[in-house]
């Protein structure tokens, strides 16, 4: 058995969770926050048998596409407390996926 931890953007989460549950994968959804953009993410915990890992990853790839956005990160440009927003294009979306071995699984 494997535990798949998938970190996805909030906007990709609803369709991904729906597709996973329609394909009868059990999903636990956790709210999380990214470190770089401080934007909302969703962390999904998915327990599957070893032979289903690639099926889950395929569903994740279908739902989580990378896209570019323009954001304003505040940078210090002058001494003191003066901040000027600096527009920056960054890639967001996609997914970060970890696949872990499960030593023991108990369902009560």
C-alpha positions in Angstrom: 0.0 0.0 0.0 1.1 3.6 -0.7 0.2 7.0 0.6 0.1 9.7 -2.0 0.5 13.3 -0.8 -0.4 15.8 -3.5 -0.1 19.5 -3.0 -2.2 21.4 -5.5 -3.5 24.9 -6.0 -6.9 25.7 -4.4 -8.5 26.4 -7.8 -7.5 22.9 -9.1 -8.7 21.1 -6.0 -12.5 20.8 -6.6 -12.2 19.1 -10.0 -9.4 16.9 -8.8 -11.2 15.7 -5.8 -14.4 15.1 -7.8 -12.5 13.0 -10.4 -10.7 11.0 -7.8 -13.9 10.2 -5.9 -15.7 9.3 -9.1 -12.9 6.8 -9.8 -13.5 5.5 -6.2 -10.3 6.7 -4.7 -10.6 7.8 -1.1 -9.3 11.3 -0.5 -8.6 13.4 2.6 -8.4 17.1 1.9 -6.4 19.5 4.0 -6.0 23.3 3.7 -2.4 24.5 3.4 -0.5 27.6 2.5 2.5 27.9 0.1 5.7 29.5 1.3 6.7 31.6 -1.7 3.5 33.3 -2.7 1.7 32.8 0.6 -1.3 31.5 -1.5 -3.8 28.9 -0.6 -3.0 25.3 -1.5 -4.8 22.1 -0.9 -2.9 19.0 0.4 -4.6 15.7 -0.5 -3.9 12.4 1.2 -4.7 9.4 -0.9 -4.2 5.8 0.2 -4.0 3.3 -2.6 -2.7 -0.2 -3.5 0.6 -0.2 -5.2 -0.8 -1.0 -8.6 -3.1 2.0 -8.5 -0.4 4.7 -8.0 0.0 5.5 -11.7 -3.8 5.8 -12.1 -3.9 8.4 -9.3 -1.0 10.3 -10.7 -2.7 10.4 -14.2 -5.8 11.9 -12.7 -3.7 14.5 -10.9 -1.9 15.4 -14.2 -5.2 15.7 -16.0 -6.6 18.2 -13.4 -3.5 20.3 -12.4 -2.0 22.3 -15.2 0.8 24.8 -14.8 0.0 28.4 -15.7 1.6 31.8 -15.5 0.3 34.7 -13.3 1.5 38.2 -12.6 1.7 39.0 -9.0 3.1 41.9 -6.9 5.7 41.0 -4.4 6.7 43.8 -2.1 10.4 44.7 -2.2 12.3 47.2 -0.3 13.7 49.7 -2.7 14.7 52.6 -0.4 16.0 52.8 3.1 13.4 53.0 5.7 9.8 51.8 5.5 9.1 52.6 1.8 7.8 49.7 -0.2 7.1 49.7 -3.9 5.2 46.8 -5.4 7.2 45.0 -8.1 5.2 43.0 -10.7 6.5 39.5 -11.2 5.4 36.7 -13.5 5.5 33.3 -11.9 4.4 29.8 -12.8 1.7 28.3 -10.6 -0.4 25.2 -10.6 0.7 21.8 -11.4 1.1 19.5 -8.4 3.8 18.4 -6.0 3.3 14.7 -5.4 5.0 12.4 -2.9 4.5 8.6 -2.9 5.3 6.9 0.4 5.3 3.3 1.5 2.7 2.5 4.1 4.0 0.0 6.7 0.5 -0.6 8.2 -3.0 0.3 7.3 -5.9 -0.1 9.9 -9.4 0.8 9.1 -11.7 0.8 12.2 
